[in-house]
């Protein structure tokens, strides 16, 4: 104990952690996410994880508002390392303790050295963030780094192991010791149990929460409070935890760690995109989009992936060679799944779809051709000569083509190196889609 701070607690240095993760509990993982999402230099964090794994972190002192330990470099150089955490105010403690005392299960879980996720969620809704978030771990080290260095990162990784064993470490960091917390929780829960059942003072002895008659609830349906505001869109997708644990054991056969990390990041990016769409104006009026097929999703992932091995595996999984996948990725960039369908779906329009296409072509140049497929030039802009094969209209002698998508939009294509290449986004007007291409050139 410390004479100045009776809450200070010192934990002996933990043994090396070879071959195991640094967190097993959900709150331990949340602590590490706060570190890994905040650090600007991922290599410093990975180096700190190696330090912690080899036992470079000495005894850890925990007190309200901060952690302190001596962390040694591989050459033996010792560094005084601190990580500061914001303490709760009295008002925040009051709200948190009220929530914990209201549920006997919360107290039982804390006594079992567990943090109920419901308690953390309820506290967050009440404006009390029990677990640290991005930027909440403030690093201080005598090595001179202003951001998380290997020494502060190593301390955070070691503390994740302490939190797994004893979540009261987190509550001590927030400002209260275990004994005082348990005493106050017991006092609050006892006071609540002794409170009279009849809160109205009528002395009826009946249930204090008798509910509301259905007729009364129905009559009040028009005066219900408004829904809470929509959540704010994060500036960027979250960063999943790294799987590079520097473990001495090899991953299981067939498990590609880099590919799993890529999929986790891609899932975070897709979740961010979907949330942005859901929060956009008039989202409710837009028709729901069908789920992507495996082939479409492979192209989406390839478009997001920079790792050559991941791209190659996705190509092979969808029976595309490298050139075909590159073409699919190019199309995806112009309009996602509908653009990919225009590239790979060589369909034949039925009579109704063909009639609509001929009408659109005729209206685009204000003069319909006699056969309905090839509009002739009339007054105004001369109409190109277009020859149709299934859902593709090609201008002979040029490198220009229009493809009709099943959704009724026109996709421009240009002939390059003997193949048709997507050349831009779609348009409802075939003339506008064709105009997006370069001027017609003899091929």
JOFEN-V633657 format. One line per field, one symbol per residue. ss: DSSP state (H for helix, E for strand, C for the rest). phi: phi as a letter, one per 30 degrees, with the letter a starting at -180 (. if undefined). burial: 1 if it has 9 or more other C-alpha atoms within 8 Angstrom, else 0. Layout:
BEGIN
ss=???
phi=???
burial=???
END
This chain:
BEGIN
ss=CCCCCCCCEEECCCCCCCCCCCCCCHHHHHHHHHHHHHCCCHHHHHHHHHHHHCCCECCEEEECCEEEEEEECCCCCEEEEEEECCCCCHHHHHHHHHHHHHCHHHHHHHHCCCCCHHHHHHHHHCCCCCCCCCCCCEEEECCCCCCCCHHHHHHHHHHHHHHHHCCHHHHHHCCCCHHHHHHHHHHHHHHHHHCCCCCCCCCCCCCCCCCCCHHHHHHCHHHCCCCCCCCCCCCCCCCCCCCCCCCCCCCCCCCCHHHHHHHHHHHHHHHHHHHHHHHCCCHHHCCCCCCCCHHHHHHHHHHHCCCHHHHHHHHHHCCCCHHHHHHHHHHHHHHHHHHHHHHHCCCCCCHHHHHHHHHHHHHHCCCCCCCCCCCCCCCCCCCCCEEEECCEEEECCCCEEEEECCCCCEEEEEEECCEEEECCCCECCHHHHHHCCCCCCCC
phi=.cddbdddbccdeddecdibdcbccddddddddddddcddcdddddddddeddcidcdecccbejabbacccdedjdcbdbbbcbdddddddddddddddddbdddddddddibcdddddddddddibddcdcdidccdbbddjdccdcedddddddddedddedaddedddedkbddddddddddddddddddddddddidididddcdibeedddddcddcddddddddddedaddcdddcdchdddddeeiccddddddddddddddddddddddddeiddddddcddddddddddedddcdcdddddddddddchcdddddedddddeddlhdddddddccdccddddddddddddddddchaddecicbdcdbdidddddbccbhcbccceibcbacccdddjcccdbbdbhibdbeblddbdcdddddddddeebdc
burial=00000011010011001000011000111111111110100001111111111111111111111111111110000011111110110001101111111001011011001111001101110001001111011011100010011111111111111111011111111111110010011101100000000100000000000000000010000000000000000000100100000010000000001000110111011011001100100010000000000001111111101000011101110001000010111111011111111110000010001100111111111011100111111100011111110011111001111111100111111110000011111110111011001000000
END
